[in-house]
């Protein structure tokens, strides 16, 4: 099947990555994504899903030049699988909201694994990452909410396309080859929201990164797909939105969507963050959890669908991250909702559970992805209402480099001690011509090898 106008424009955009001029703020946004990616991946080093992937690929690979965090080296496909999974294990990685996609987890995993394998320099890796990000954001804009509401994990849909685009850019594929790389990735679309709260969710991110690398390598060697899958009404959109109420929009690369990426201050599903912010504000206002009689949480419809229909009794840390009622109670109880609050071995806290049972969740059509409101009834006559129009980490209330440094330090210091600060600075210098990648790799090799 031949490319049509939309798929051709996307493929040409991918093929032009190495010649494209990127504004400084765009490259800095990519570096911020790298710092977040590496922080959450290192912070997840002991997570069971990551261990299982490392152990599994070790049995199926003869090695290779690509670094596997906590696990030696492997070929690019296997390294992207292991590292992409690890980066999503804590559910603490970034999200592009319009596509509801965790973009960096699969795309930096693919970019670094393939970049190491091909000997690409840092400038080329940054260009590839941004290209992959922009492709996912362009294709996913407007579709992400519909895809998620219909049971698909956006990371498994758009993250896979992003990883293929980044990989195609790194390999220097021409437009025809890039079109087939994206088509091969599109036909592997997968990832179900019914898997949320299990190890399968981070596996979606790893598989997206791995499939992206594989798709680009197959296309380079002549495999042909159906590029028209990425056209409006061309097949992919009709498959994931089967009532055909929405289509992939025509490609528009006139703006840099990476500048509207969102980062997580809390190690829970991003849909819980506005309500967590509201709960933290209530606690700062002096609300005593012991005095609370009832809490009404008004959240976006998607937040209610994915995280609000729970019994407030999660029996694993993974399920706790997707339990809105439990997360609200956790924040009201004074927890930071950091990775430490969901670290294994984990046990549900009785006091938090008792408070979570007092939470009622309602879908409010006026609320967006980043907004929420809590009405808290206590012993006082007048209830307290706390509004959060834009939660921390989103455009309009973004995380800065100092914010990211605090997050990174908390995640990485337990593994690397004083080396954490050096690693963070190297990520800020990535692509500035100072040989940061070699120094980053040297530090990463000091991580324990956990299989």
Residue pairs with C-beta under 8 A, 6 or more apart in sequence:
1 226
1 227
1 228
2 227
2 228
3 11
3 176
3 179
3 227
3 228
4 227
4 228
4 231
4 234
5 231
5 250
6 230
6 231
6 232
6 234
6 248
6 250
6 251
7 179
7 182
7 183
7 227
7 228
7 229
7 230
7 231
7 234
8 175
8 179
8 227
9 251
9 253
10 135
10 138
10 139
10 165
10 179
10 182
10 230
10 251
11 175
11 176
11 178
11 179
11 182
11 227
12 175
12 178
13 131
13 134
13 135
13 251
13 253
14 131
14 135
14 165
14 168
14 169
14 173
14 175
14 178
14 181
14 182
15 168
15 169
15 173
15 174
15 175
15 177
15 178
17 127
17 128
17 130
17 131
17 169
18 124
18 127
18 169
18 172
20 127
20 131
22 126
22 127
22 130
23 256
25 256
25 259
26 130
26 256
26 258
26 259
27 126
27 130
27 431
29 256
29 258
29 259
29 261
30 126
30 129
30 130
30 133
30 258
31 126
31 427
31 428
31 430
31 431
32 263
32 401
32 404
33 94
33 103
33 104
33 108
33 129
33 133
33 258
33 261
34 104
34 108
34 129
34 427
34 430
35 404
35 408
35 424
35 427
35 428
36 93
36 94
36 104
36 263
36 404
36 407
36 408
37 87
37 93
37 94
37 104
37 105
37 108
37 109
38 108
38 408
38 412
38 423
38 427
38 440
39 404
39 407
39 408
39 411
39 412
40 87
40 88
40 89
40 90
40 92
40 93
40 411
41 69
41 83
41 86
41 87
42 69
42 411
42 412
42 415
42 416
42 447
43 90
43 92
43 339
43 410
43 411
43 412
43 414
43 415
44 50
44 86
44 87
44 89
44 90
44 92
44 339
45 69
45 70
45 86
45 415
45 447
45 448
45 450
46 344
46 450
47 86
47 89
47 90
47 202
47 344
48 199
48 344
49 85
49 86
49 89
49 199
49 202
49 203
50 69
50 70
50 82
50 85
50 86
50 89
50 202
51 450
51 451
52 199
53 81
53 82
53 85
53 86
53 203
53 206
54 68
54 70
54 71
54 82
54 450
54 451
55 451
57 68
57 71
57 74
57 78
57 79
57 81
57 82
58 71
58 72
58 74
58 451
60 78
61 74
61 75
61 78
62 75
63 72
63 73
63 74
63 75
64 73
64 74
64 75
64 76
64 78
64 79
64 117
65 73
65 116
65 117
66 73
66 74
66 75
66 76
66 78
66 79
66 80
66 112
66 113
66 114
66 116
66 117
67 73
67 79
67 83
67 112
67 113
67 116
67 441
67 444
67 445
68 74
68 78
68 79
68 82
68 83
69 82
69 83
69 86
69 444
69 447
70 86
70 447
70 448
70 449
70 450
71 82
71 449
71 450
71 451
72 449
73 79
74 82
75 117
76 110
76 113
76 114
76 116
76 117
76 213
76 217
77 113
77 210
77 213
77 214
77 217
78 210
79 109
79 112
79 113
79 116
80 106
80 109
80 110
80 113
80 114
80 163
80 206
80 209
80 210
80 212
80 213
81 109
81 206
81 207
81 209
81 210
82 206
83 109
83 112
83 113
83 206
83 209
84 105
84 106
84 109
84 110
84 163
84 205
84 206
84 207
84 208
84 209
84 210
85 202
85 203
85 205
85 206
85 207
86 202
86 206
87 93
87 104
87 105
87 108
87 109
87 202
87 205
88 102
88 105
88 155
88 201
88 202
88 204
88 205
88 206
89 202
90 267
90 339
90 342
91 201
91 202
91 264
91 267
91 268
91 269
91 318
91 321
92 264
92 266
92 267
92 339
92 411
93 102
93 104
93 105
93 205
93 264
94 102
94 103
94 104
94 261
94 262
94 263
94 264
95 101
95 102
95 103
95 261
95 262
95 264
95 270
96 103
96 133
96 136
96 137
96 140
96 144
96 257
96 260
96 261
96 262
97 144
97 260
97 262
97 270
97 369
97 370
97 394
98 137
98 140
98 141
98 142
98 144
98 257
98 260
99 136
99 137
99 139
99 140
99 141
99 143
99 144
99 154
99 158
100 140
100 144
100 145
100 147
100 148
100 154
100 302
100 369
101 136
101 137
101 140
101 144
101 154
101 155
101 157
101 158
101 159
101 162
102 154
102 155
102 159
102 205
103 132
103 133
103 136
103 137
103 155
103 158
103 159
103 162
103 261
104 133
105 155
105 159
105 202
105 205
105 206
105 208
105 209
106 155
106 159
106 160
106 162
106 163
106 205
106 206
106 208
106 209
106 212
107 129
107 132
107 133
107 136
107 159
107 162
107 163
107 166
107 209
107 212
108 129
109 163
109 205
109 206
109 209
109 210
110 132
110 163
110 166
110 167
110 209
110 210
110 212
110 213
111 125
111 128
111 129
111 132
111 166
111 167
111 170
112 125
113 209
113 213
114 120
114 166
114 167
114 170
114 171
114 213
114 216
115 124
115 125
115 128
115 170
115 437
116 441
118 170
118 171
120 128
120 170
121 437
122 430
122 431
122 432
122 433
122 436
122 437
123 431
124 170
125 170
125 431
125 437
126 430
126 431
127 169
128 166
128 167
128 169
128 170
129 166
130 256
130 258
131 165
131 166
131 169
132 162
132 163
132 164
132 165
132 166
132 167
132 169
132 212
133 162
133 166
133 257
133 258
133 261
134 253
134 256
134 257
134 258
135 161
135 162
135 165
135 182
136 158
136 159
136 161
136 162
136 165
137 158
137 257
137 258
138 249
138 251
138 252
138 253
138 257
139 158
139 161
139 230
139 248
139 249
139 251
140 147
140 154
140 157
140 158
141 249
141 257
142 246
142 249
143 237
143 240
143 241
143 246
143 248
143 249
144 154
144 158
145 302
145 369
146 241
146 245
146 246
147 154
147 157
147 240
147 241
148 154
148 193
148 302
148 306
149 302
149 305
150 240
150 241
150 242
151 192
151 193
151 194
152 189
152 191
152 192
152 193
152 240
153 191
153 192
153 193
153 195
153 196
153 201
153 204
154 191
155 191
155 204
155 205
155 208
156 189
156 190
156 191
156 192
156 204
156 205
156 207
156 208
157 189
157 191
157 236
157 240
159 204
159 205
159 208
159 209
159 212
160 185
160 186
160 188
160 189
160 190
160 207
160 208
160 211
160 212
160 215
161 182
161 185
161 186
161 212
161 230
162 208
162 212
163 185
163 208
163 209
163 210
163 211
163 212
163 213
164 181
164 182
164 184
164 185
164 211
164 212
164 213
164 215
164 216
165 178
165 181
165 182
165 212
166 212
167 181
167 212
167 213
167 215
167 216
167 217
168 177
168 178
168 181
168 182
168 216
168 219
169 178
170 216
171 216
171 217
171 220
173 181
173 216
173 219
173 220
177 219
177 220
178 219
179 225
179 227
180 218
180 219
180 223
180 224
180 225
180 227
181 215
181 216
181 218
181 219
181 220
181 225
182 215
182 225
182 227
182 230
183 224
183 225
183 226
183 227
183 228
183 229
183 230
184 214
184 215
184 218
184 219
184 223
184 225
185 211
185 212
185 215
186 225
186 226
186 229
186 230
186 235
186 236
187 225
187 226
187 229
188 211
188 215
189 236
189 239
189 240
190 204
190 207
191 204
191 207
191 208
192 200
193 306
195 201
195 204
196 269
196 306
196 322
197 314
197 316
197 318
197 319
197 321
197 322
198 318
199 318
201 318
215 225
219 225
226 235
228 234
228 235
229 235
229 236
230 236
230 248
231 248
232 247
232 248
232 249
232 250
233 244
233 247
233 248
234 248
236 248
237 246
237 247
237 248
238 244
238 247
241 247
259 395
260 395
262 270
262 370
262 393
262 394
262 395
263 393
263 398
263 399
263 403
263 404
263 407
264 270
264 273
264 393
265 273
265 392
265 393
265 399
265 403
265 407
266 272
266 273
266 276
266 327
266 336
266 337
266 338
267 321
267 337
267 338
267 339
267 341
267 342
268 276
268 320
268 321
268 322
268 327
268 337
268 342
269 306
269 307
269 321
269 322
270 369
271 299
271 300
271 302
271 303
271 306
271 307
271 324
271 369
272 303
272 307
272 321
272 322
272 324
272 327
272 328
273 370
273 391
273 392
273 393
274 299
274 300
274 303
274 367
274 369
274 370
274 371
274 372
274 388
274 391
275 297
275 299
275 303
275 324
275 327
275 328
275 372
275 374
275 388
276 327
276 328
276 330
276 331
276 337
276 391
277 372
277 388
277 391
277 392
278 297
278 328
278 372
278 373
278 374
278 386
278 387
278 388
279 327
279 328
279 329
279 330
279 331
279 332
279 374
279 386
280 331
281 386
281 388
282 332
282 374
282 376
282 384
282 386
283 289
283 331
283 332
283 334
285 384
285 386
287 332
287 376
287 378
287 384
288 378
289 329
289 332
289 333
289 351
289 355
291 378
291 379
291 380
292 332
292 355
292 358
292 376
292 377
292 378
293 358
293 377
293 378
293 379
294 358
294 360
294 376
294 377
295 328
295 332
295 358
295 359
295 360
295 374
295 375
295 376
295 377
296 359
296 360
296 362
296 374
296 375
297 308
297 324
297 325
297 328
297 359
297 360
297 361
297 362
297 372
297 373
297 374
298 362
298 363
298 364
298 367
298 372
298 373
298 374
298 375
299 308
299 324
299 361
299 362
299 363
299 364
299 367
299 372
300 363
300 364
300 367
300 368
300 369
300 371
300 372
301 363
301 364
301 365
301 367
302 369
303 324
303 363
303 367
303 369
303 372
304 324
304 361
304 362
304 363
305 363
306 322
307 322
307 323
307 324
307 327
308 324
308 325
308 361
308 363
309 361
310 319
310 322
310 323
310 324
310 325
310 326
312 323
312 325
312 326
312 329
312 353
312 356
312 357
312 359
313 348
313 353
313 356
314 320
314 322
314 323
314 326
314 348
315 348
316 346
317 342
317 343
317 344
317 346
318 342
320 326
320 327
320 330
320 342
320 346
320 348
321 327
321 342
323 356
324 359
324 361
325 356
325 357
325 359
325 361
326 348
326 352
326 353
326 356
327 337
328 356
328 359
328 374
329 352
329 353
329 355
329 356
329 358
329 359
330 337
330 341
330 349
330 352
331 337
332 355
333 349
333 351
333 352
333 355
335 341
335 352
338 410
339 410
339 411
340 410
364 373
367 373
369 394
370 388
370 389
370 390
370 391
370 394
370 396
370 397
371 387
371 388
371 389
371 390
371 391
372 388
372 391
373 385
373 386
373 387
373 388
374 384
374 385
374 386
375 383
375 384
375 385
376 383
376 384
376 385
376 386
377 383
378 384
390 396
390 397
391 397
392 399
393 399
399 407
401 428
405 424
408 420
408 424
409 420
409 421
409 424
412 420
412 423
412 424
413 420
415 447
415 448
416 423
416 443
416 446
416 447
419 443
419 446
422 439
422 443
423 440
423 443
426 436
426 439
426 440
426 443
427 436
427 440
429 436
430 436
430 437
430 440
